[in-house]
């Protein structure tokens, strides 16, 4: 994905996604991969679920549907604007079993075995100490429960994002193109993270998806609803206009009708004790 502010500067991260909140929830890839992650867990009715870095509920809401009224889902995210959207969607859908809170996931505390599933979709790479937080989250998983992380792999929003960045760099080559998502963009990096955290080795699945793109104009909500927005809006208005025109022309020239993306889903299961 596009670059975001330094992981330690939570205020900047919050500002980035607060600005993107008006388009964020309308982007289908959050919901596509959030739903896929939840389906992979096969959550039973009555399960207790914790969703860390929950955004607008792209994984928490399908989890709430899966666990039903007898279950519970708690979603936590740093950005109030995203949490407010998640809570509003849950209320409108009658999903009383879903609850959302604004908070820094790195400061959360729960008793051991508080949840049957802990998950995080496209959020873990923002954390300052990913292994320490994973170790803590693993302690919250009950016997027989699961911990799942979904991260971006190498192919994300292709070819649109690369076209966008080429146009941006023609305007200002000093803008940083390093993404926190690169910290966990391979199966090897995920495997190492789980080992460093002392968590059971995960099963890792590669998930591909192609987002339809009806026209070049349909690409811009992708920019405005992600951290790319901050990059675009850091340019002067005239430069922004040139970037938009250049990207539209290149998408049209190539006949781009979709954006390809790949995610990795890592799931670890906590074995129940003998005789459990």
Backbone as CSV, one residue per row, in Angstrom:
resi,resn,N_x,N_y,N_z,CA_x,CA_y,CA_z,C_x,C_y,C_z
1,UNK,0.844,-1.190,0.000,0.000,0.000,0.000,0.881,1.242,0.000
2,UNK,0.247,2.400,-0.038,0.984,3.645,-0.071,1.606,3.943,1.278
3,UNK,2.582,4.840,1.321,3.235,5.147,2.580,2.304,5.841,3.555
4,UNK,2.604,5.675,4.828,1.855,6.339,5.888,2.869,6.947,6.831
5,UNK,2.451,7.774,7.764,3.411,8.343,8.702,4.092,7.265,9.531
6,UNK,5.186,7.640,10.180,5.948,6.697,10.997,5.044,6.017,12.016
7,UNK,5.306,4.721,12.241,4.431,3.943,13.107,4.349,4.526,14.511
8,UNK,5.437,5.175,14.992,5.440,5.708,16.342,4.604,6.971,16.468
9,UNK,4.284,7.622,15.366,3.530,8.869,15.417,2.055,8.569,15.213
10,UNK,1.396,8.157,16.276,0.001,7.732,16.174,-0.914,8.889,15.804
11,UNK,-0.570,10.101,16.204,-1.413,11.248,15.861,-1.464,11.450,14.353
12,UNK,-0.348,11.240,13.680,-0.322,11.405,12.224,-1.094,10.286,11.539
13,UNK,-0.970,9.072,12.069,-1.734,7.958,11.508,-3.225,8.245,11.630
14,UNK,-3.630,8.727,12.797,-5.039,9.043,13.017,-5.498,10.142,12.056
15,UNK,-4.663,11.161,11.878,-5.028,12.254,10.979,-5.161,11.758,9.545
16,UNK,-4.260,10.855,9.140,-4.303,10.323,7.778,-5.621,9.609,7.513
17,UNK,-6.021,8.746,8.418,-7.228,7.957,8.181,-8.504,8.706,8.547
18,UNK,-8.384,9.739,9.373,-9.538,10.611,9.582,-9.867,11.343,8.290
19,UNK,-8.827,11.806,7.591,-9.042,12.498,6.317,-9.626,11.564,5.271
20,UNK,-9.209,10.297,5.310,-9.663,9.331,4.306,-11.014,8.705,4.635
21,UNK,-11.559,9.033,5.809,-12.758,8.338,6.288,-13.958,8.514,5.380
22,UNK,-14.023,9.641,4.645,-15.200,9.883,3.803,-15.281,8.936,2.622
23,UNK,-14.158,8.300,2.242,-14.156,7.335,1.142,-13.777,5.929,1.591
24,UNK,-13.240,5.807,2.783,-12.645,4.552,3.255,-13.617,3.384,3.173
25,UNK,-14.790,3.538,3.763,-15.708,2.406,3.872,-16.282,1.980,2.528
26,UNK,-16.246,2.884,1.547,-16.782,2.543,0.238,-15.849,1.724,-0.624
27,UNK,-14.629,1.507,-0.155,-13.670,0.737,-0.944,-13.910,-0.755,-0.741
28,UNK,-14.180,-1.487,-1.811,-14.623,-2.873,-1.649,-13.558,-3.836,-1.166
29,UNK,-12.280,-3.490,-1.313,-11.269,-4.483,-0.940,-11.192,-4.681,0.566
30,UNK,-11.499,-3.660,1.370,-11.536,-3.885,2.815,-12.553,-4.984,3.143
31,UNK,-13.739,-4.863,2.551,-14.824,-5.803,2.849,-14.545,-7.186,2.252
32,UNK,-13.957,-7.203,1.070,-13.645,-8.482,0.424,-12.692,-9.306,1.291
33,UNK,-11.582,-8.704,1.681,-10.589,-9.456,2.443,-10.995,-9.617,3.907
34,UNK,-11.743,-8.658,4.449,-12.265,-8.832,5.804,-13.200,-10.019,5.879
35,UNK,-14.101,-10.117,4.898,-15.025,-11.247,4.854,-14.315,-12.563,4.638
36,UNK,-13.314,-12.570,3.785,-12.567,-13.805,3.537,-11.856,-14.284,4.810
37,UNK,-11.300,-13.342,5.551,-10.610,-13.715,6.787,-11.572,-14.357,7.772
38,UNK,-12.729,-13.752,7.937,-13.714,-14.288,8.874,-14.202,-15.662,8.430
39,UNK,-14.470,-15.830,7.152,-14.938,-17.136,6.671,-13.894,-18.215,6.904
40,UNK,-12.632,-17.851,6.790,-11.571,-18.840,6.995,-11.557,-19.334,8.444
41,UNK,-11.982,-18.492,9.388,-11.976,-18.882,10.796,-13.142,-19.798,11.160
42,UNK,-14.207,-19.804,10.348,-15.381,-20.641,10.619,-15.857,-20.468,12.065
43,UNK,-16.118,-19.237,12.417,-16.501,-18.915,13.789,-17.827,-19.565,14.142
44,UNK,-17.908,-20.221,15.303,-19.180,-20.829,15.710,-20.093,-19.806,16.381
45,UNK,-21.361,-20.103,16.407,-22.306,-19.271,17.139,-21.870,-19.194,18.603
46,UNK,-21.968,-17.992,19.161,-21.615,-17.804,20.556,-20.159,-17.466,20.806
47,UNK,-19.339,-17.436,19.764,-17.913,-17.163,19.948,-17.678,-15.715,20.377
48,UNK,-16.580,-15.507,21.094,-16.140,-14.182,21.521,-14.967,-13.763,20.640
49,UNK,-15.082,-12.587,20.008,-14.111,-12.171,18.996,-13.574,-10.782,19.329
50,UNK,-12.276,-10.612,19.163,-11.619,-9.310,19.288,-11.007,-8.961,17.942
51,UNK,-11.375,-7.788,17.396,-10.840,-7.312,16.124,-9.994,-6.081,16.401
52,UNK,-8.686,-6.201,16.188,-7.738,-5.129,16.458,-7.449,-4.346,15.187
53,UNK,-7.430,-3.018,15.289,-7.297,-2.134,14.128,-8.470,-2.393,13.183
54,UNK,-9.677,-2.262,13.726,-10.884,-2.744,13.039,-11.383,-1.838,11.927
55,UNK,-10.896,-0.606,11.814,-11.382,0.291,10.780,-12.875,0.510,10.880
56,UNK,-13.553,0.414,9.757,-15.009,0.609,9.740,-15.779,-0.699,9.906
57,UNK,-15.088,-1.752,10.328,-15.784,-3.000,10.639,-15.837,-4.008,9.521
58,UNK,-14.906,-3.916,8.563,-14.948,-4.822,7.412,-14.780,-6.279,7.805
59,UNK,-14.119,-6.550,8.919,-14.032,-7.920,9.434,-14.884,-8.106,10.680
60,UNK,-15.021,-7.078,11.504,-15.804,-7.202,12.733,-17.278,-7.441,12.451
61,UNK,-17.825,-6.791,11.436,-19.251,-6.948,11.151,-19.592,-8.341,10.617
62,UNK,-18.839,-8.891,9.660,-19.118,-10.286,9.289,-18.863,-11.259,10.431
63,UNK,-17.920,-10.940,11.304,-17.712,-11.791,12.475,-18.937,-11.762,13.375
64,UNK,-19.540,-10.588,13.535,-20.747,-10.480,14.357,-21.893,-11.286,13.768
65,UNK,-22.015,-11.275,12.464,-23.066,-12.086,11.821,-22.796,-13.567,12.042
66,UNK,-21.514,-13.954,12.004,-21.167,-15.367,12.154,-21.438,-15.866,13.569
67,UNK,-21.125,-15.077,14.578,-21.265,-15.552,15.956,-22.692,-15.414,16.469
68,UNK,-23.492,-14.566,15.808,-24.894,-14.443,16.162,-25.131,-13.710,17.479
69,UNK,-26.395,-13.591,17.865,-26.749,-12.837,19.073,-26.148,-13.396,20.358
70,UNK,-25.827,-14.685,20.360,-25.252,-15.277,21.568,-23.752,-15.034,21.682
71,UNK,-23.135,-14.509,20.623,-21.714,-14.229,20.635,-21.433,-12.767,20.904
72,UNK,-20.172,-12.378,20.782,-19.795,-10.986,20.982,-18.583,-10.656,20.137
73,UNK,-18.549,-9.419,19.654,-17.408,-8.927,18.885,-17.046,-7.551,19.422
74,UNK,-15.778,-7.363,19.739,-15.260,-6.065,20.139,-14.248,-5.611,19.093
75,UNK,-14.519,-4.467,18.463,-13.595,-3.880,17.513,-12.942,-2.654,18.112
76,UNK,-11.627,-2.542,17.952,-10.880,-1.406,18.500,-10.030,-0.794,17.395
77,UNK,-10.069,0.522,17.303,-9.269,1.222,16.307,-8.876,2.589,16.855
78,UNK,-7.766,3.114,16.361,-7.232,4.382,16.829,-8.014,5.585,16.303
79,UNK,-8.705,5.428,15.170,-9.292,6.564,14.468,-10.774,6.707,14.782
80,UNK,-11.175,7.758,15.487,-12.588,7.908,15.864,-13.551,7.915,14.691
81,UNK,-13.164,8.534,13.579,-14.082,8.618,12.435,-14.408,7.241,11.884
82,UNK,-13.442,6.344,11.868,-13.687,4.996,11.362,-14.526,4.195,12.354
83,UNK,-14.224,4.331,13.642,-14.984,3.617,14.666,-16.443,4.061,14.655
84,UNK,-16.679,5.357,14.472,-18.058,5.861,14.437,-18.833,5.241,13.282
85,UNK,-18.184,5.082,12.124,-18.853,4.454,10.983,-19.160,2.990,11.279
86,UNK,-18.217,2.292,11.893,-18.438,0.882,12.221,-19.622,0.728,13.169
87,UNK,-19.669,1.558,14.200,-20.751,1.479,15.179,-22.093,1.800,14.536
88,UNK,-22.120,2.790,13.657,-23.367,3.157,12.993,-23.866,2.037,12.090
89,UNK,-22.949,1.379,11.386,-23.337,0.273,10.519,-23.889,-0.883,11.339
90,UNK,-23.250,-1.167,12.464,-23.726,-2.249,13.327,-25.123,-1.947,13.850
91,UNK,-25.363,-0.714,14.269,-26.694,-0.347,14.765,-27.738,-0.498,13.674
92,UNK,-27.417,-0.013,12.481,-28.373,-0.078,11.366,-28.702,-1.516,10.992
93,UNK,-27.736,-2.423,11.177,-27.934,-3.831,10.832,-28.511,-4.640,11.990
94,UNK,-28.710,-4.001,13.123,-29.238,-4.723,14.276,-28.252,-5.696,14.888
95,UNK,-26.966,-5.434,14.720,-25.942,-6.336,15.250,-25.538,-5.871,16.650
96,UNK,-26.409,-6.106,17.603,-26.163,-5.655,18.967,-24.983,-6.370,19.607
97,UNK,-24.595,-7.503,19.048,-23.471,-8.252,19.604,-22.123,-7.637,19.233
98,UNK,-22.127,-6.619,18.369,-20.892,-5.947,17.964,-20.742,-4.633,18.725
99,UNK,-19.578,-4.437,19.298,-19.282,-3.215,20.040,-17.958,-2.658,19.529
100,UNK,-17.864,-1.335,19.443,-16.665,-0.705,18.891,-16.152,0.365,19.843
101,UNK,-14.836,0.426,19.970,-14.204,1.385,20.863,-13.030,2.066,20.173
102,UNK,-12.843,3.333,20.478,-11.651,4.052,20.055,-10.548,3.757,21.056
103,UNK,-9.402,3.326,20.564,-8.317,3.039,21.486,-7.046,2.632,20.764
104,UNK,-5.951,2.738,21.480,-4.648,2.287,21.008,-4.530,0.806,21.351
105,UNK,-4.490,-0.050,20.353,-4.507,-1.490,20.628,-3.292,-1.922,21.432
106,UNK,-2.204,-1.157,21.349,-0.987,-1.538,22.063,-1.088,-1.301,23.570
107,UNK,-2.139,-0.638,24.019,-2.320,-0.406,25.450,-3.454,-1.235,26.041
108,UNK,-4.098,-2.078,25.235,-5.219,-2.875,25.720,-4.748,-3.932,26.715
109,UNK,-5.620,-4.249,27.657,-5.354,-5.343,28.589,-6.620,-6.187,28.729
110,UNK,-6.442,-7.496,28.678,-7.534,-8.440,28.886,-6.994,-9.618,29.681
111,UNK,-7.890,-10.308,30.346,-7.496,-11.523,31.051,-7.127,-12.603,30.039
112,UNK,-6.252,-13.517,30.402,-5.936,-14.633,29.507,-7.208,-15.391,29.111
113,UNK,-7.218,-15.897,27.881,-8.320,-16.720,27.361,-9.649,-15.965,27.303
114,UNK,-9.594,-14.649,27.070,-10.824,-13.847,27.022,-11.604,-14.004,25.723
115,UNK,-10.932,-14.496,24.662,-11.577,-14.525,23.346,-11.360,-15.872,22.663
116,UNK,-12.330,-16.243,21.860,-12.200,-17.451,21.044,-11.473,-17.164,19.739
117,UNK,-11.440,-15.907,19.341,-10.701,-15.515,18.143,-10.240,-14.075,18.300
118,UNK,-8.983,-13.843,17.956,-8.424,-12.496,17.860,-7.948,-12.329,16.429
119,UNK,-8.355,-11.245,15.776,-7.954,-11.034,14.394,-7.591,-9.586,14.144
120,UNK,-6.840,-9.388,13.091,-6.483,-8.044,12.644,-6.265,-8.094,11.145
121,UNK,-6.993,-7.258,10.425,-6.933,-7.244,8.962,-6.334,-5.923,8.507
122,UNK,-5.141,-5.980,7.941,-4.422,-4.823,7.408,-4.137,-3.773,8.485
123,UNK,-3.749,-4.222,9.662,-3.419,-3.270,10.698,-2.128,-3.561,11.440
124,UNK,-1.691,-4.828,11.427,-0.592,-5.220,12.314,0.717,-4.517,11.986
125,UNK,0.939,-4.222,10.700,2.222,-3.634,10.304,2.385,-2.192,10.774
126,UNK,1.325,-1.590,11.323,1.450,-0.252,11.890,2.029,-0.269,13.305
127,UNK,2.025,-1.409,13.972,2.399,-1.469,15.379,3.910,-1.342,15.554
128,UNK,4.298,-0.646,16.613,5.721,-0.397,16.835,6.479,-1.689,17.124
129,UNK,5.930,-2.529,18.005,6.570,-3.804,18.345,5.582,-4.913,18.013
130,UNK,5.664,-5.394,16.800,4.676,-6.354,16.318,4.748,-7.676,17.080
131,UNK,5.964,-8.125,17.407,6.105,-9.413,18.095,5.568,-9.339,19.521
132,UNK,5.866,-8.269,20.218,5.382,-8.126,21.593,3.856,-8.102,21.612
133,UNK,3.249,-7.354,20.705,1.795,-7.270,20.682,1.186,-8.605,20.288
134,UNK,1.836,-9.336,19.396,1.317,-10.641,18.997,1.366,-11.617,20.173
135,UNK,2.428,-11.538,20.953,2.534,-12.403,22.133,1.408,-12.094,23.122
136,UNK,1.120,-10.823,23.315,0.046,-10.432,24.225,-1.311,-10.901,23.689
137,UNK,-1.527,-10.695,22.391,-2.796,-11.108,21.800,-2.997,-12.618,21.889
138,UNK,-1.917,-13.366,21.749,-1.990,-14.826,21.841,-2.443,-15.265,23.232
139,UNK,-2.025,-14.525,24.247,-2.452,-14.849,25.609,-3.960,-14.681,25.781
140,UNK,-4.563,-13.814,24.981,-5.998,-13.567,25.093,-6.831,-14.630,24.396
141,UNK,-6.190,-15.514,23.633,-6.899,-16.552,22.892,-7.166,-17.751,23.800
142,UNK,-8.416,-18.161,23.850,-8.805,-19.289,24.692,-8.342,-20.610,24.080
143,UNK,-8.222,-21.668,24.889,-7.891,-22.990,24.335,-8.868,-23.366,23.224
144,UNK,-8.308,-23.857,22.118,-9.117,-24.198,20.959,-9.419,-23.018,20.068
145,UNK,-8.965,-21.809,20.477,-9.242,-20.599,19.710,-8.203,-20.314,18.632
146,UNK,-8.382,-19.181,17.950,-7.562,-18.847,16.794,-7.106,-17.397,16.836
147,UNK,-5.952,-17.157,16.227,-5.434,-15.805,16.030,-5.134,-15.652,14.555
148,UNK,-5.657,-14.587,13.933,-5.498,-14.410,12.490,-5.006,-13.007,12.165
149,UNK,-3.992,-12.933,11.315,-3.508,-11.664,10.772,-3.628,-11.710,9.258
150,UNK,-4.181,-10.651,8.687,-4.221,-10.508,7.232,-3.393,-9.290,6.854
151,UNK,-2.485,-9.474,5.895,-1.561,-8.405,5.494,-1.508,-8.335,3.977
152,UNK,-1.010,-7.223,3.486,-0.845,-7.081,2.038,0.408,-7.803,1.580
153,UNK,0.311,-8.466,0.443,1.472,-9.052,-0.205,2.012,-8.056,-1.224
154,UNK,2.889,-8.522,-2.103,3.557,-7.596,-3.008,2.654,-6.898,-4.008
155,UNK,1.603,-7.573,-4.456,0.763,-7.002,-5.503,-0.457,-6.323,-4.870
156,UNK,-0.488,-5.004,-4.923,-1.572,-4.255,-4.303,-2.006,-3.119,-5.215
157,UNK,-3.274,-3.121,-5.585,-3.863,-2.068,-6.415,-3.111,-1.884,-7.729
158,UNK,-2.646,-3.002,-8.284,-1.887,-2.947,-9.526,-2.823,-2.957,-10.745
159,UNK,-2.501,-2.172,-11.789,-1.333,-1.292,-11.898,-1.590,0.142,-11.447
160,UNK,-2.773,0.423,-10.906,-3.160,1.805,-10.650,-2.260,2.544,-9.696
161,UNK,-1.892,1.904,-8.572,-1.086,2.616,-7.588,0.289,2.964,-8.132
162,UNK,0.885,2.074,-8.913,2.192,2.364,-9.511,2.085,3.520,-10.498
163,UNK,0.995,3.565,-11.261,0.782,4.682,-12.186,0.641,5.986,-11.418
164,UNK,-0.105,5.937,-10.317,-0.271,7.124,-9.473,1.070,7.615,-8.958
165,UNK,1.881,6.692,-8.438,3.157,7.100,-7.866,4.124,7.630,-8.913
166,UNK,4.079,7.087,-10.104,4.931,7.622,-11.168,4.564,9.075,-11.468
167,UNK,3.272,9.361,-11.472,2.822,10.734,-11.724,3.200,11.652,-10.567
168,UNK,3.076,11.166,-9.335,3.448,11.962,-8.161,4.932,12.293,-8.182
169,UNK,5.749,11.298,-8.493,7.197,11.503,-8.462,7.666,12.464,-9.545
170,UNK,6.910,12.586,-10.614,7.260,13.599,-11.618,7.044,15.006,-11.066
171,UNK,6.150,15.120,-10.113,5.901,16.420,-9.487,6.829,16.681,-8.309
172,UNK,7.107,15.639,-7.522,7.958,15.792,-6.337,8.608,14.454,-6.043
173,UNK,9.856,14.314,-6.451,10.571,13.049,-6.298,11.034,12.812,-4.867
174,UNK,10.838,13.795,-3.975,11.302,13.633,-2.594,10.284,12.927,-1.705
175,UNK,9.071,12.747,-2.179,8.043,12.112,-1.350,8.401,10.654,-1.087
176,UNK,8.208,10.236,0.156,8.621,8.907,0.617,7.660,7.842,0.118
177,UNK,8.209,6.787,-0.470,7.390,5.704,-1.013,7.629,4.409,-0.263
178,UNK,7.977,4.520,1.022,8.188,3.332,1.856,6.918,3.069,2.653
179,UNK,6.440,1.848,2.611,5.184,1.509,3.269,5.419,0.613,4.482
180,UNK,4.725,0.880,5.606,4.785,-0.055,6.734,4.339,-1.453,6.362
181,UNK,3.447,-1.560,5.365,2.971,-2.880,4.951,4.108,-3.767,4.465
182,UNK,5.209,-3.170,4.023,6.346,-3.953,3.556,6.982,-4.772,4.681
183,UNK,6.712,-4.405,5.928,7.280,-5.142,7.064,6.746,-6.570,7.142
184,UNK,5.552,-6.811,6.593,4.906,-8.127,6.696,4.350,-8.571,5.350
185,UNK,5.080,-8.344,4.287,4.514,-8.586,2.958,4.866,-9.941,2.367
186,UNK,5.522,-10.805,3.153,5.887,-12.136,2.655,5.510,-13.199,3.686
187,UNK,5.358,-14.404,3.205,5.088,-15.526,4.111,6.240,-15.721,5.089
188,UNK,7.464,-15.499,4.622,8.627,-15.659,5.495,8.585,-14.650,6.644
189,UNK,8.211,-13.412,6.348,8.137,-12.386,7.390,7.063,-12.731,8.415
190,UNK,5.922,-13.239,7.956,4.863,-13.646,8.880,5.310,-14.814,9.751
191,UNK,5.928,-15.804,9.142,6.399,-16.968,9.893,7.399,-16.556,10.961
192,UNK,8.314,-15.654,10.601,9.309,-15.162,11.561,8.643,-14.407,12.699
193,UNK,7.653,-13.580,12.374,6.948,-12.822,13.398,6.298,-13.753,14.416
194,UNK,5.597,-14.761,13.958,4.918,-15.684,14.865,5.944,-16.441,15.720
195,UNK,7.060,-16.814,15.115,8.097,-17.518,15.880,8.714,-16.604,16.931
196,UNK,9.009,-15.355,16.555,9.597,-14.403,17.497,8.649,-14.124,18.667
197,UNK,7.341,-14.190,18.405,6.352,-13.926,19.434,6.065,-15.152,20.302
198,UNK,6.621,-16.295,19.934,6.338,-17.518,20.677,4.934,-18.038,20.448
199,UNK,4.383,-17.746,19.271,3.033,-18.169,18.914,3.127,-19.397,18.019
200,UNK,2.131,-20.260,18.089,2.110,-21.455,17.244,2.294,-21.084,15.776
201,UNK,3.021,-21.915,15.046,3.264,-21.638,13.633,1.937,-21.515,12.885
202,UNK,1.774,-20.452,12.090,0.488,-20.245,11.425,0.378,-20.997,10.105
203,UNK,-0.853,-21.283,9.738,-1.139,-21.704,8.362,-1.333,-20.422,7.561
204,UNK,-0.602,-20.282,6.470,-0.635,-19.052,5.673,-1.258,-19.343,4.319
205,UNK,-2.257,-18.556,3.979,-2.972,-18.712,2.722,-2.811,-17.452,1.881
206,UNK,-2.571,-17.635,0.588,-2.484,-16.507,-0.342,-3.868,-16.258,-0.927
207,UNK,-4.333,-15.023,-0.820,-5.658,-14.641,-1.314,-5.513,-13.598,-2.421
208,UNK,-6.014,-13.932,-3.610,-5.982,-13.002,-4.740,-7.369,-12.413,-4.969
209,UNK,-7.405,-11.179,-5.421,-8.682,-10.563,-5.798,-8.435,-9.463,-6.803
210,UNK,-9.397,-9.282,-7.703,-9.319,-8.222,-8.699,-10.509,-7.290,-8.499
211,UNK,-10.225,-6.047,-8.184,-11.260,-5.050,-7.975,-11.661,-4.457,-9.317
212,UNK,-12.923,-4.592,-9.723,-13.348,-4.018,-11.003,-13.185,-2.498,-11.003
213,UNK,-12.827,-1.966,-12.147,-12.662,-0.525,-12.309,-13.405,-0.125,-13.579
214,UNK,-14.555,0.501,-13.390,-15.424,0.804,-14.531,-14.853,1.887,-15.428
215,UNK,-14.073,2.787,-14.863,-13.525,3.904,-15.622,-12.356,4.486,-14.848
216,UNK,-11.509,5.308,-15.499,-10.436,5.969,-14.749,-10.958,6.771,-13.561
217,UNK,-12.122,7.380,-13.701,-12.688,8.167,-12.598,-12.945,7.310,-11.371
218,UNK,-13.233,6.028,-11.564,-13.516,5.130,-10.447,-12.264,4.798,-9.641
219,UNK,-11.096,5.172,-10.168,-9.858,4.920,-9.441,-9.661,5.902,-8.292
220,UNK,-10.218,7.095,-8.392,-9.879,8.140,-7.419,-10.418,7.901,-6.023
221,UNK,-11.551,7.246,-5.818,-11.909,6.887,-4.439,-10.865,5.999,-3.759
222,UNK,-10.127,5.204,-4.553,-9.056,4.384,-3.990,-7.961,5.274,-3.414
223,UNK,-7.642,6.335,-4.115,-6.628,7.265,-3.625,-7.151,8.043,-2.426
224,UNK,-8.374,8.551,-2.523,-8.925,9.409,-1.476,-9.317,8.646,-0.230
225,UNK,-9.498,7.314,-0.334,-9.906,6.517,0.807,-8.783,5.740,1.452
226,UNK,-7.549,5.982,1.034,-6.387,5.314,1.614,-5.355,6.377,1.984
227,UNK,-4.223,5.923,2.500,-3.173,6.869,2.879,-2.566,7.582,1.682
228,UNK,-2.856,7.131,0.463,-2.431,7.861,-0.728,-2.989,9.275,-0.753
229,UNK,-4.127,9.474,-0.092,-4.752,10.794,-0.090,-3.797,11.861,0.460
230,UNK,-3.112,11.527,1.547,-2.177,12.484,2.127,-1.064,12.853,1.178
231,UNK,-0.636,11.878,0.372,0.404,12.142,-0.616,-0.120,13.114,-1.666
232,UNK,-1.294,12.826,-2.209,-1.865,13.695,-3.238,-2.067,15.106,-2.703
233,UNK,-2.637,15.216,-1.508,-2.982,16.532,-0.978,-1.777,17.287,-0.448
234,UNK,-0.617,16.642,-0.382,0.602,17.368,-0.019,1.141,18.184,-1.183
235,UNK,0.643,17.918,-2.394,1.073,18.649,-3.589,0.247,19.918,-3.756
236,UNK,0.800,20.958,-4.385,0.018,22.151,-4.696,-1.150,21.804,-5.621
237,UNK,-2.217,22.598,-5.593,-3.398,22.285,-6.414,-3.092,22.057,-7.890
238,UNK,-2.230,22.851,-8.461,-1.917,22.674,-9.887,-1.232,21.338,-10.139
239,UNK,-0.357,20.936,-9.210,0.326,19.648,-9.348,-0.659,18.502,-9.160
240,UNK,-1.595,18.646,-8.228,-2.627,17.624,-8.056,-3.417,17.434,-9.342
241,UNK,-3.757,18.540,-9.986,-4.527,18.461,-11.227,-3.729,17.737,-12.303
242,UNK,-2.424,18.007,-12.370,-1.592,17.331,-13.369,-1.494,15.843,-13.069
243,UNK,-1.374,15.480,-11.794,-1.328,14.064,-11.424,-2.612,13.369,-11.840
244,UNK,-3.739,13.976,-11.542,-5.026,13.375,-11.907,-5.132,13.184,-13.416
245,UNK,-4.768,14.211,-14.157,-4.875,14.119,-15.613,-3.940,13.053,-16.172
246,UNK,-2.725,12.981,-15.619,-1.745,12.008,-16.090,-2.207,10.582,-15.793
247,UNK,-2.710,10.352,-14.588,-3.176,9.014,-14.206,-4.371,8.606,-15.054
248,UNK,-5.326,9.497,-15.218,-6.501,9.183,-16.041,-6.089,8.793,-17.457
249,UNK,-5.172,9.558,-18.017,-4.740,9.290,-19.393,-4.036,7.940,-19.497
250,UNK,-3.205,7.612,-18.511,-2.463,6.344,-18.564,-3.386,5.151,-18.340
251,UNK,-4.318,5.275,-17.408,-5.289,4.195,-17.219,-6.105,3.969,-18.485
252,UNK,-6.487,5.067,-19.135,-7.248,4.974,-20.383,-6.399,4.354,-21.483
253,UNK,-5.160,4.777,-21.587,-4.270,4.257,-22.630,-4.055,2.756,-22.485
254,UNK,-3.909,2.292,-21.246,-3.660,0.867,-21.003,-4.947,0.040,-21.013
255,UNK,-6.075,0.717,-21.022,-7.339,-0.017,-20.976,-7.529,-0.763,-19.680
256,UNK,-7.141,-0.148,-18.545,-7.221,-0.799,-17.243,-8.679,-0.916,-16.819
257,UNK,-9.114,-2.124,-16.533,-10.500,-2.366,-16.109,-10.589,-2.995,-14.722
258,UNK,-9.447,-3.110,-14.051,-9.456,-3.686,-12.713,-8.121,-3.493,-12.034
259,UNK,-8.132,-3.615,-10.714,-6.930,-3.498,-9.904,-6.672,-4.835,-9.218
260,UNK,-5.501,-5.377,-9.431,-5.143,-6.670,-8.854,-4.492,-6.471,-7.492
261,UNK,-4.865,-7.336,-6.542,-4.244,-7.274,-5.229,-4.175,-8.663,-4.624
262,UNK,-3.178,-8.831,-3.759,-2.938,-10.114,-3.115,-2.727,-9.884,-1.628
263,UNK,-3.374,-10.685,-0.828,-3.207,-10.621,0.621,-2.733,-11.973,1.138
264,UNK,-2.128,-11.954,2.319,-1.725,-13.166,3.014,-2.531,-13.257,4.306
265,UNK,-3.111,-14.410,4.559,-3.876,-14.636,5.781,-3.153,-15.702,6.598
266,UNK,-2.706,-15.303,7.795,-1.997,-16.225,8.688,-2.898,-16.559,9.871
267,UNK,-3.137,-17.851,10.099,-4.020,-18.293,11.178,-3.277,-19.285,12.064
268,UNK,-3.184,-18.944,13.351,-2.606,-19.860,14.340,-3.716,-20.361,15.250
269,UNK,-3.656,-21.611,15.613,-4.674,-22.216,16.483,-4.037,-22.633,17.800
270,UNK,-4.708,-22.275,18.886,-4.225,-22.666,20.211,-4.818,-24.023,20.574
271,UNK,-3.979,-25.021,20.682,-4.452,-26.364,21.004,-5.030,-26.396,22.419
272,UNK,-6.114,-27.081,22.598,-6.629,-27.252,23.958,-5.710,-28.147,24.754
273,UNK,-5.698,-28.012,26.081,-4.849,-28.891,26.889,-5.318,-30.330,26.819
274,UNK,-4.463,-31.279,27.123,-4.859,-32.696,27.101,-6.077,-32.947,27.988
275,UNK,-7.017,-33.693,27.436,-8.204,-34.028,28.175,-9.233,-32.934,28.246
276,UNK,-9.004,-31.843,27.497,-9.921,-30.705,27.526,-11.244,-31.007,26.835
